[in-house]
Amino acid sequence: MIDLYDLNEKELEKFFEKIGEPAYRARQLINWLYKGINDISEITVFSNDLKNRIKEKAYIGRLSIVKKQLSKDRNTIKYLLKLKDKNVIETVVIKYRFGYTQCVSTQVGCRMGCAFCASTINGMERNLSSGEMIEQILAAQRDLGHKISRVVLMGSGEPFDNYDEVLKFVRCINSDNGLNIGQRHITISTCGIVPGIMKLADEGLQVNLAVSLHAPDDEIRSQIMPINKKYGIADILQACKYYTLRTNRRVTFEYALIRGFNDSIHHAVELARLLRDMLCHVNLIPVNEVNNQFVRPSEERIQEFAKTLQNRGISTTVRRELGSDIDAACGQLRRSYMNSIGK
């Protein structure tokens, strides 16, 4: 059986052609799918005969909410969602002045092994389909009663480890017939998969690219990010320069500040030297403590680090701490749930 959310418009046209229906049925169906309907029977523009023929071959996927956490300030909501195969994934919604931003997962777990990330602790179960990514947004919209206006692919998983489904998802939610989320309101985050960065640069898209850098040199980065042994900092920066050249879009470098590890003023100076000729922005993230292995720096050190970069011409911000009281960091809620059921 086919999950209809897994099919883009062209694939839906072929689906209808196979059951003897005109291609325009695809657009009719899409209009109903993205309203978040629960069942094919709700589509009033289709005859009962057509609805029954669709049901013989396909279904409308729907993720169920297993658990929901709301932050004390009521601006961050974390959902634990159950998939059709009983696996669970996380998605986070943050309310800003301009609307709702959703952090979407691209895999069940992750195999990248970044030391500070909870989603990689139990490894990767499988990739998510484009439909399962779309269904995360629809599940949140149903619960909120509001439209999601921005999407960041920063949930569990490495987007470029699931490249084709991620790009299919991006094009679907950007489509006028889909969720109509602007490309510049979509951010893809990567731990530094160089071929993925290069490939995205040539897609003709205007999405935002965020790269998890977290260190000014390979020796430090390799200690917390195993992928660095395959794609070092020099290769990542070269790929990012190609991306900015092709898209004229700046790259955001994520930098998790860890006390006594990568937070010295020397590290800041070296980072500024690396990035001085790039169209980029640095987002400093005081580390989320996982297994008490890493400790965030003092507020004074965080500000000193930021100021050092800014004084050297690097656009820099410190990420606001959101949802810290609800395990909103990547992978934490899923991990606590899996532990509670003995998995």
N, C-alpha and C positions, 0 to 999 in steps of 0.2 A: 504493500500500500504506500502511496505517495503522500507526503505532507505537502499540501498546496503552497505553504509558505517557502518551501525549498525551491520553487520554480519561479524564474523571472518571467517577464512578459512574453518573450519569444518562446520560452519553453512551455508556457501556458497555451500559447497559440498552437503549438504542435500537439499538445495534449488534447485540445478541443478538435483539431483536425482528425486525430486518430479515432475519435468517437463520433465523427460525422457532423461536426458543428463548425460554423464559420469562425474565422480568427478573431473577430471583434468580441466574441464571448470572453476572451482573455481579459480585455480591459474592463468589461462589466464585472467579472469576478474580482479583479484586483480592487476595484472601488469598494466592494463589500468586504474583502479580506482585511483591508487596512482600517475599516471601521471597528475591527476587533470582534467580529461576530463569533459565536460559539459553535455554530453548526451550519452545514450546507442548507438545511431546511429553512433557514432564515432569509435566504436570498429570494426576494419577491419577484425579481425580473426573470427568473428561470422557471420553466414549467416543472411540474412534479416529475415528469418523465426524465427531463434532463438532470434534475437533482439526483434522481435515483441512479442514473448512469454514471454521474460523477462519484457518487458514494461507493459504487462497485470498485472503483480504482484508486480513490484518494480520500483523504480526510483533512480536517482543519486542525492543525497542531495547537495545543494550548498548554502552557506551563502552569503548574499549580504552585501556590505559595506555601512552602513548608513552615517557614519562620520569617518573621518581620521584626526588625529593630528600629526604633525611632530615637534619635539623639535628643538630649535634654533641651537643646535650643530649637528642636523640631524642624531643623533645616536639612538634616541628613537621614535618609531611610536606607537600610540595608535589607535586601530580600534574599532568602535562600529558596531557590526554585527547583522543583522536581521535574526531570526529563521523562520522556516516554519509557526509557529503559531503566528507570528508578535511580539513575545517577542524579546528583545534586550539584548546582552551580550557584554562584553569587552574582548579584548585580546591585549597584549602589546608585541612588538618586540624590542629587544635591540641589537644594533650592537657592538660587541667586536672585538678585534684583531683576535680572533680565529674563528669568524663566528657569526651567528645570534642565539640568545636565545629568545624563545617565552614563555610568561607567559599565560597559558591557564586557562579558567574558567571551573568549574565543575558543577555549578548550576546557575540558574537564580536567582540572589540575594543570600541571606544566612540567616540562622535562628539562628546562634550562638550568635549574639548580642554583639560582641566585641565593646567596647565603642569608640575605635579610628578608626574603619573601616567603610568607607562609603557604602560598598556593603551590609551591614546588616540593614541599616536604614529603608528600606521598606520591610524587611522580605524576605522570600524565596517564589518564584513563583513555581518552580519545579526543579527536577533534569535534567541534560543534559544527553543525551545518549552518548555512546562511539563514535558513528558516528558524533555527533555534536561537540565533542571535536576534532576529527580528522579533521573535516571540517574547524575548526578555523585555523589549521596549513596550510591546502591547500589554504584557502583564502589569508593568509599572503604570502605564497610562490608565488601565482599567481601575487599578487600586487608587491612584491619585485623583482621577477625574480631571487630569490636566494633560496637555500635550507636552511631550519631550521636545525641547528646542535645540539641544546640543548633545552630541554623542562622543564619548572618548573610549577608545578600545584599550583600556588599561585595567580590565578585570583579570581574572585567572587566564593564563595561557599567553603564548607568544604569537601575536597575529601573523607574523611572516612564516611561522611554522605551519600555518593553515592558510596560506596565501590566497588560493583560488576562492575559497568560501568567504573569506574576509572581503575580498574585492567585490564579489557578487553581492554580499550584504551591503557594502557601501553604495554600490550603484542602485540597489533596490530602494534603500531608505532615502536616497537623494532624488529618485525619480518623482516627477510631478504626479504620477499615478500611485506612488507609494506613500511614504511619510513626508516627502517634500522637505527634507532637512538639507539645508544648504551645504555644499562641499566644505566651505570654510568654517562650518560649525561641526565638522567631523575631524577627530584627531586619532591617528594611528600611532601607537606607542610600540617601540621595539627595544629589545636588549642589545641590538646591534648586529642583526643578520644582514650582512653587506649585500648579498644578491637580492634580498627583498627590497632594500633601500633603492638599489639601482633600478630594479624592475618597476617599482612604484613611480620613480622619477619619469619613466617613459609612458605612463598610463594616460597622460593628458588630464589629470585630475588636479584640483586645487585644494586638496585636503591638507590638514596640518600634520606634520611629522614630529614626533617626540622620540628622543633617543636616550635610553638609560645609560649614562656615562659613569657617574659615581666615583671617578678617580682621575687624577691628572697624568698617570703613567701606567704602563702595562703591568708592572710588578704588583702594584696595589690592586689594580682592577682584577687581575687573575685570581687573587685570593678570595674574592667575593663573587666573581662572575666567571664560571668555568668556560663560557662561550668565548671569552677573551683570548683563550689559547688558540682558537680557530680564526677569530676575526679581531685583530688587535686595534688599538686606538688609531694608529695611522691610517689603516684601511677604512675604518669607520668614518673618520673625518674626510677622507678623500671621497667616499660615497656620498656623504652629506653635502660636500661642495658641489658635486655633480647634481644632486637633488635641487639645491638652490639655483644652480645655473639653468636647469631645465624648467623649473616651476616659478622662479622668482619669489619663492616663499621661504621665509626664515625657518630654521630648524630650532626646536626647543631641546636643550640638553637637560635631562633630569639628573640631579646630583644629591644623593642621600647622604646627609652629614652624619658621620659616626664619630663619637668622642674618642680622641686619641688614635684615630686610624687614618682619616682623610680630611680632617677639619682644621689643620694648622694654617697659619698665614702663608707659609711656604707653599702649601698645596694650592691655596687660592692664587698665588702669584703664578705658579706653573700652569694652572688651568687657564688663567687669563692669557698667558703666552701662547698656549695651544689654540685658543679660539679667536685671537686678535684680528685675523683677516677674514672671519666668517660672518655671513648673514645669519645671526643666531641670537638666542635668548637662553639664559640659564635659570632654571627653576630649582631653588634649593629646598630640600625636603628633610627636615629633622627626622631621623630614622624612627620607624615604628619598631618597638622592641619585640623581637621574636625569640622565644625561649630564653629571655634575659641575656642573650649573647651579645647584643649591641645596645649601646646607651647613647641617647641623644646628647649633643653638646649643650652647654649653657646658652641662655638667650644672648648673653653678651658676646660669646664666641660666634654664634650664628650671624649676628649683625656685623661683627668685624669681618667675617668671611665675605658677606655680601658687599660690604663697603669696599673691600679690597678689589673685588671684581669690578664694581661700578667705577671706582677711581681710575681703572685701566681701560675704560670704554666698553665694558661688557654689560649689555642689558641684563639685569638680574632682579629676580623677585624671590621672596621666601614664601613658600606655600602656606596658606592659612591652615591651621589644624582643624579639621572637620570630622565629626563623628568618632572622636577618640574614645568616647564612652560607650560605643556600641560595636567594638571590634570591626570598624569600617575599613581597616587596612586589608589589602588584597589577601584572600585565602583564609582569614582568621575565623570567620563564621562557619564556613564549610568544614574547616578542620575540627572545630569544637563540636559540630554536629556529628561528624564521622566518629570522633572519640566517644560521644555519648551513646552511639548505637554499636560500639565495639568493632569498628572497621578501621 
